[in-house]
Amino acid sequence: MEHTYQYAWIIPFIPLPVTILIGLGLLLVPTATKNIRRVLAFPSVALLSIALGFSADLAIQQINGGSTYQYLWSWTINNDFSLEFGYLIDSLTSIMSILITTVGIMVLIYSDNYMSHDQGYLRFFAYMSFFNASMLGLVTSSNLIQIYIFWELVGMCSYLLIGFWFTRPIAANACQKAFVTNRVGDFGLLLGILGLYWITGSFEFRDLFEIFNNLIHNDGVNFLFATLCASLLFLGSVAKSAQFPLHVWLPDAMEGPTPISALIHAATMVAAGIFLVARLFPLFTVIPYIMNLISLIGVITVFLGATLALAQRDIKRSLAYSTMSQLGYIMLALGIGSYRAALFHLITHAYSKALLFLGSGSIIHSMEPLVGYSPEKSQNMVLMGGLRKYVPITKMTFLLSTLSLCGIPPLACFWSKDEILNDSWLYSPIFAIIACFTVGLTAFYMFRVYLLTFEGYLRLHCKNDRGAKSSSFYSISIWGKESPKPKGVNKNLLLSTRNSNERISFLKKKKYQMGENARNLIRSISTNFGNKDTSTFPHESNNTRLLPMLVLVLFTLFVGFIGIPLGQEGIHFDILSKWLTPSINLLHKNPTYSIDWYEFVTNSILSVSIALFGIVIAYLLYGSIYSSFQSLDLINSFVKMGPKRIFLDRIINAIYNWSNNRGYIDVLYARYLIGNIRGLAELVHFFDRRLIDGITNAIGVASFLVGEGIKYVGGGRISSYLFLYLSCVSLFLLILIYYFF
């Protein structure tokens, strides 16, 4: 065991040779490197598989009772200051390493075929390998300085990958938005690290926790300052894990290739913020205000992410808001002190969400022969429908991961999400009610995505399931009704409806202009296919893309069982608790996990019922074209044509506008935050140019004028110069004598 721990430092460096090899190849022999580019995908997968082997061995040792292991090297020593680098191996490290390597391998295999025709294939794999290496370095770091270094490397890689197609203005803006938003959190993290060093005099986790806790308990530190430092540390996690209010970069990150979305949203960048809170959990627990802040931010993010996903048309954007909401569950669990449930949901969600994003990539690829290589069309769920006939394996995997995310037993996320809900009831009934209500919202919007994508018939400029051709398709309202072709509709109103799907710019003061009933109006969306065969149908992905999805299905089905207390110790022990024993001991908690099965089943019935209710509502509104008509007719007959119908219509429009305007948060940032910052920058620029530069330029001009004037006074006689000089000196001395004597 010691032998394995001693060589664990190599884990972050294992994926690096691929990045170096590709970089040197493109620099020295670009033509030859591009000719063998598909060959370079194999070492990427092989090296990350070796890292997985190391991580799995460490995880097994942790489960079998391994202790925490730390190894340090002195880097610089100066008087009382000492900075050491090293690595830390504990249960949290092994969990994160397993997630990063397993999801990373699946994404790399998937990407080999998905990116095979892209000109940036080699660049993509170089970025991916460096991304995985940076994340592995982050989770094995032994002190805050190391974490900050790898934290910035992860941010740099995400910037490069989100803006991978940088020639597209939308992608370029998206990576800039992610970069700027994360700068806010990273600056707070840096200030928090420096503040903690000011308090404790150490960057190492063990020393830092021990010194900080003793100072807090003995009133040896200003509590307000300690709380501020901890809040700044948490700010870094808020930005990286897309928590409110720094979540605005996450939906725009969908402009990168789909495999990147799977990696970022499952096990790397957004998981980094969760990892930091979990790593600093012993520090946060001694400050109740910080724990309350973490839980509050978590529950706000849970609800906000779910509501923003309700009416999205872009399939990847819907999954992005789902990620935001699920990360809120994990942050809520950490805030209420449920360390085990938080890490449990981190594991289950990572595999389910990776499967969902890879499935969305398969769906997008299947739509490209029909709509071309335009993300605005290939990712638009309004253009889909009826894909279950053409992509049956993708449909099966997507359905299982959707059910898992909805919390349907016995799939993975059911066990972890219900554990968070149970702990929430003990902490705060208000938080628990919000979390339970969000379960229903999650089930609704996830099955909305599934039903719009796979059920019904193909809503495209091609033969539909009934053999008829249509030259255009029409928008689907939030109720799922496909409206008939409009007649006699005001052209200006239609135009405002067409423009309602315009993207919100982070740097502009734009928002959706949605009329009261514009959602119910019909807009004919032209589909220009050029010379393409309109009888072409979507097709299933090949085996290279299906293999990772099928492997992730196994994780989605069975990974939840590691948290069920069915071990040899009876109902008081389970694999996950054994895995987390070293970390739980560090928190001075009981390492066993007991469960009241009656209470668990009772609460599960409530949460599953709420989820099933959300699924039923989604099916009634989006299940099929016929049920949509029937449900809408039923609602119309119930409310008639009076004030109730107007009130209901306003609610629907409000929900639709809230979701498509991203909760108006981007608009507020653009109008008040960015606008004021730009105004301040213009004011400073004016002050610099007119005042600072003006004074400098005025001095220069004055010197020039004085010099020009004096040169005409000179007569060339030295005696005259000496007389003038002595006169000035004498006058100066007389003034000094007068004032001082």
BELRA-V860018 format. One record per residue. N is the residue number from 1. SS is DSSP state (alpha for helix, beta for strand, coil for the rest). PHI is phi as a letter, one per 40 degrees, with the letter a starting at -180 (NA if undefined). D_CENTER is the distance of its C-alpha to the mean C-alpha in whole Angstrom. Layout:
n=(N N)
ss=(SS SS)
phi=(PHI PHI)
d_center=(D_CENTER D_CENTER)
//
This chain:
n=(1 2 3 4 5 6 7 8 9 10 11 12 13 14 15 16 17 18 19 20 21 22 23 24 25 26 27 28 29 30 31 32 33 34 35 36 37 38 39 40 41 42 43 44 45 46 47 48 49 50 51 52 53 54 55 56 57 58 59 60 61 62 63 64 65 66 67 68 69 70 71 72 73 74 75 76 77 78 79 80 81 82 83 84 85 86 87 88 89 90 91 92 93 94 95 96 97 98 99 100 101 102 103 104 105 106 107 108 109 110 111 112 113 114 115 116 117 118 119 120 121 122 123 124 125 126 127 128 129 130 131 132 133 134 135 136 137 138 139 140 141 142 143 144 145 146 147 148 149 150 151 152 153 154 155 156 157 158 159 160 161 162 163 164 165 166 167 168 169 170 171 172 173 174 175 176 177 178 179 180 181 182 183 184 185 186 187 188 189 190 191 192 193 194 195 196 197 198 199 200 201 202 203 204 205 206 207 208 209 210 211 212 213 214 215 216 217 218 219 220 221 222 223 224 225 226 227 228 229 230 231 232 233 234 235 236 237 238 239 240 241 242 243 244 245 246 247 248 249 250 251 252 253 254 255 256 257 258 259 260 261 262 263 264 265 266 267 268 269 270 271 272 273 274 275 276 277 278 279 280 281 282 283 284 285 286 287 288 289 290 291 292 293 294 295 296 297 298 299 300 301 302 303 304 305 306 307 308 309 310 311 312 313 314 315 316 317 318 319 320 321 322 323 324 325 326 327 328 329 330 331 332 333 334 335 336 337 338 339 340 341 342 343 344 345 346 347 348 349 350 351 352 353 354 355 356 357 358 359 360 361 362 363 364 365 366 367 368 369 370 371 372 373 374 375 376 377 378 379 380 381 382 383 384 385 386 387 388 389 390 391 392 393 394 395 396 397 398 399 400 401 402 403 404 405 406 407 408 409 410 411 412 413 414 415 416 417 418 419 420 421 422 423 424 425 426 427 428 429 430 431 432 433 434 435 436 437 438 439 440 441 442 443 444 445 446 447 448 449 450 451 452 453 454 455 456 457 458 459 460 461 462 463 464 465 466 467 468 469 470 471 472 473 474 475 476 477 478 479 480 481 482 483 484 485 486 487 488 489 490 491 492 493 494 495 496 497 498 499 500 501 502 503 504 505 506 507 508 509 510 511 512 513 514 515 516 517 518 519 520 521 522 523 524 525 526 527 528 529 530 531 532 533 534 535 536 537 538 539 540 541 542 543 544 545 546 547 548 549 550 551 552 553 554 555 556 557 558 559 560 561 562 563 564 565 566 567 568 569 570 571 572 573 574 575 576 577 578 579 580 581 582 583 584 585 586 587 588 589 590 591 592 593 594 595 596 597 598 599 600 601 602 603 604 605 606 607 608 609 610 611 612 613 614 615 616 617 618 619 620 621 622 623 624 625 626 627 628 629 630 631 632 633 634 635 636 637 638 639 640 641 642 643 644 645 646 647 648 649 650 651 652 653 654 655 656 657 658 659 660 661 662 663 664 665 666 667 668 669 670 671 672 673 674 675 676 677 678 679 680 681 682 683 684 685 686 687 688 689 690 691 692 693 694 695 696 697 698 699 700 701 702 703 704 705 706 707 708 709 710 711 712 713 714 715 716 717 718 719 720 721 722 723 724 725 726 727 728 729 730 731 732 733 734 735 736 737 738 739 740 741)
ss=(coil alpha alpha alpha alpha alpha coil alpha alpha alpha alpha alpha alpha coil coil alpha alpha alpha alpha alpha alpha alpha alpha alpha alpha alpha alpha alpha coil alpha alpha alpha alpha alpha alpha coil alpha alpha alpha alpha alpha alpha alpha alpha alpha alpha alpha alpha alpha alpha alpha alpha alpha alpha alpha alpha alpha alpha alpha alpha alpha alpha alpha coil coil coil coil coil beta beta beta beta beta beta beta beta beta beta coil coil beta beta beta beta beta beta beta beta beta coil alpha alpha alpha alpha alpha alpha alpha alpha alpha alpha alpha alpha alpha alpha alpha alpha alpha alpha alpha alpha alpha alpha alpha alpha coil coil coil coil coil coil alpha alpha alpha alpha alpha alpha alpha alpha alpha alpha alpha alpha alpha alpha alpha alpha alpha alpha alpha coil beta coil beta alpha alpha alpha alpha alpha alpha alpha alpha alpha alpha alpha alpha alpha alpha alpha alpha alpha alpha alpha coil coil coil coil coil coil alpha alpha alpha alpha alpha alpha alpha alpha alpha alpha alpha alpha alpha alpha alpha alpha alpha alpha alpha alpha alpha alpha alpha alpha alpha alpha alpha alpha alpha alpha alpha alpha coil coil coil beta alpha alpha alpha alpha alpha alpha alpha alpha alpha alpha alpha alpha alpha coil coil coil coil coil alpha alpha alpha alpha alpha alpha alpha alpha alpha alpha alpha alpha alpha alpha alpha alpha alpha alpha coil coil coil coil coil coil coil coil alpha alpha alpha alpha alpha alpha alpha coil coil alpha alpha alpha alpha alpha alpha alpha alpha alpha coil coil alpha alpha alpha alpha alpha alpha alpha alpha alpha alpha alpha coil alpha alpha alpha alpha coil coil coil alpha alpha alpha alpha alpha alpha alpha alpha alpha alpha alpha alpha alpha alpha alpha alpha alpha alpha alpha alpha alpha coil coil coil coil coil beta alpha alpha alpha alpha alpha alpha alpha alpha alpha alpha alpha alpha alpha alpha alpha alpha alpha alpha alpha alpha alpha coil coil coil alpha alpha alpha alpha alpha alpha alpha alpha alpha alpha alpha alpha alpha alpha alpha alpha alpha alpha alpha alpha alpha alpha alpha alpha alpha alpha alpha alpha alpha alpha alpha alpha alpha coil coil coil alpha alpha alpha alpha coil beta alpha alpha alpha coil coil coil alpha alpha alpha coil coil alpha alpha alpha alpha alpha alpha alpha alpha alpha alpha alpha alpha alpha alpha alpha coil coil coil coil coil alpha alpha alpha alpha alpha alpha alpha alpha alpha alpha alpha alpha alpha alpha alpha alpha coil alpha alpha alpha alpha alpha alpha alpha alpha alpha alpha alpha alpha alpha alpha alpha alpha alpha alpha alpha alpha alpha alpha alpha alpha alpha alpha coil coil coil coil coil coil coil coil coil coil coil coil coil coil coil coil coil coil beta beta coil beta coil coil coil coil coil beta coil coil coil coil coil coil coil coil alpha alpha alpha alpha alpha alpha alpha alpha alpha alpha alpha coil coil coil coil coil coil coil coil coil coil coil coil coil coil coil coil alpha alpha alpha coil coil coil beta beta coil coil coil coil coil coil coil coil coil coil coil coil coil coil coil coil coil alpha alpha alpha alpha alpha alpha alpha alpha alpha alpha alpha alpha alpha alpha alpha alpha alpha alpha alpha alpha alpha coil coil coil beta coil coil beta coil coil coil coil alpha alpha alpha alpha alpha alpha alpha alpha alpha alpha alpha alpha coil coil coil coil coil coil coil coil coil coil alpha alpha alpha alpha alpha alpha alpha alpha alpha alpha alpha alpha alpha alpha alpha alpha alpha alpha alpha alpha alpha alpha alpha alpha alpha alpha coil coil alpha alpha alpha alpha alpha alpha alpha alpha alpha alpha alpha alpha alpha alpha alpha coil coil coil alpha alpha alpha alpha alpha alpha alpha alpha alpha alpha alpha alpha alpha alpha alpha alpha alpha alpha coil alpha alpha alpha alpha alpha alpha alpha alpha alpha alpha alpha alpha alpha alpha alpha alpha alpha alpha alpha alpha alpha alpha alpha alpha alpha alpha alpha alpha alpha alpha alpha alpha alpha alpha alpha alpha alpha alpha alpha alpha alpha alpha alpha alpha alpha alpha alpha alpha alpha coil coil coil coil coil coil coil alpha alpha alpha alpha alpha alpha alpha alpha alpha alpha alpha alpha alpha alpha alpha alpha alpha alpha alpha alpha alpha alpha alpha coil)
phi=(NA d c c c c b c c c d c c c c c d c c c c c c c c c c c b c c c c c c b c c c c c c c c c c c c c c c c c c c c c c c c c c c c h c c c b b b b b c b a b a f c c b b b b a a b b a c c c c c c c c c c c c c c c c c c c c c d c c b c c c c c d c c c c c c c c c c c c c c c c c c c c b a c c c c c c c d c c c c c c c c c c c c d c c c c d c c c c c c c c c c c c c c c c c c c c c c c c c c c c d c b g a b c c c c c c c c c c c c c c b f c a c c c c c c c c c c c c c d c c d c c c f c d b b c c c c c c c c c c d d d c d c c c c b b b d c c c c c d c c c c c d c c c c c b d c c c c c c c c c c c c c d c c d c c c c c b c b c c c c c c c c c d d c c c c d c c c c c c c g c c c c c c c c c c c c d c c c c c c c c c c c c c c c c c c c c b g c b d c b c b c c c c c h g c c c b b c c c c c c c c c c c c c c c g c c c c d c c c c c c c c c c c c c c c a d c c c c c c c c c d c c c c c c c c c d c c c c b c g b c c a c a c c c c g c b b c a b b c b c c c g c c c c c c b g c d c c c c c c c c c c c c c c c c b b c b a c b b c d b c c c c b b c b c b c b g c c c c c c b d b c c c c c c c d d c c c c c c c c c b c c c c b c c b c c c g c b a a c c c c c c d d c c c c c g b c c c b c a c c c c c c c c c d c c c c c c c c c c c c c c c c b c a c c c c c c c c c c c c c c c f b a d c c c c c c c c c c c c c c d c c c f g g c c c c c c c b c c c c c c c c c c c c c c c c c c c c c c c c c c c c c c c c c c c c c c c c c c b g b c c c c c c c c c c c c c c c c c c c c c c b b)
d_center=(36 36 36 33 32 33 32 28 27 28 24 22 25 25 23 24 27 26 24 27 29 27 27 31 32 31 32 36 36 34 36 37 33 32 35 33 30 29 31 28 26 28 28 24 24 27 26 23 25 27 24 24 27 27 24 26 29 28 26 29 31 29 30 33 34 32 32 30 30 30 31 32 33 35 33 35 38 39 41 39 36 35 31 31 28 28 26 25 26 25 24 20 20 22 19 16 19 19 16 15 18 19 16 16 20 19 17 19 22 21 20 23 25 22 22 26 27 25 26 23 24 25 22 19 21 21 18 16 19 18 15 16 19 16 14 18 19 17 17 21 22 24 24 22 23 22 18 18 19 17 14 15 16 12 11 14 13 10 12 15 13 11 15 16 19 19 23 21 21 18 16 17 16 12 12 14 12 9 12 14 11 10 14 15 13 15 18 18 17 20 22 22 23 26 27 27 29 31 31 32 33 30 27 28 26 29 31 29 28 32 33 31 31 35 35 33 36 39 38 38 35 34 32 30 29 28 26 25 24 22 20 19 18 16 14 13 11 10 8 7 5 5 8 11 13 10 7 9 7 5 8 10 8 10 13 13 14 14 14 11 9 10 10 7 6 9 10 9 7 4 8 10 9 11 13 14 15 17 19 20 21 25 24 23 25 28 27 27 25 22 22 22 20 17 18 19 15 14 17 16 12 14 16 14 12 15 17 15 14 18 20 17 19 16 16 12 11 13 11 7 9 10 7 7 10 11 9 11 14 13 13 16 18 18 19 22 23 22 21 22 20 17 17 19 16 13 16 17 13 12 15 15 12 13 16 15 13 16 18 17 18 21 21 21 23 26 26 26 30 30 28 28 25 23 20 21 23 22 19 21 22 25 26 26 28 30 28 29 32 31 28 29 27 24 25 26 23 21 23 23 19 19 22 20 17 20 21 24 27 27 24 21 19 22 23 20 19 23 23 21 23 26 25 24 27 29 27 27 28 26 23 24 25 22 20 23 23 19 20 22 20 17 21 22 19 18 22 22 19 22 25 24 23 26 29 31 33 31 31 32 35 36 38 37 38 41 42 42 40 39 38 35 33 32 29 28 28 26 29 29 32 33 35 39 39 40 43 44 41 41 39 38 36 35 34 32 30 29 28 25 23 22 19 18 18 16 20 22 24 23 23 24 27 28 31 33 33 32 29 33 34 34 33 34 31 33 32 34 34 37 39 37 38 37 38 35 33 30 30 28 26 28 29 26 23 25 25 22 21 24 24 20 22 24 22 21 24 25 23 23 27 26 25 29 31 34 35 38 38 38 36 35 33 31 29 26 28 30 27 25 29 29 26 27 31 29 28 32 31 33 31 32 31 33 32 35 35 36 34 31 33 33 30 29 31 30 26 27 29 27 24 27 28 25 26 29 28 26 29 31 29 28 30 32 34 37 35 34 37 38 36 36 40 40 38 40 43 42 41 44 44 44 42 40 38 38 36 34 33 32 29 28 28 26 23 23 23 20 18 19 19 15 17 19 16 16 20 20 18 20 24 24 22 21 25 26 25 26 30 30 29 32 34 34 34 38 39 38 40 43 44 43 43 46 48 48 49 52 53 53 55 57 58 59 61 63 64 65 67 69 69 72 74 74 78 78 80 79 81 80 76 77 79 76 74 76 76 73 72 75 74 71 73 75 71 70 73 74 70 70 74)
//
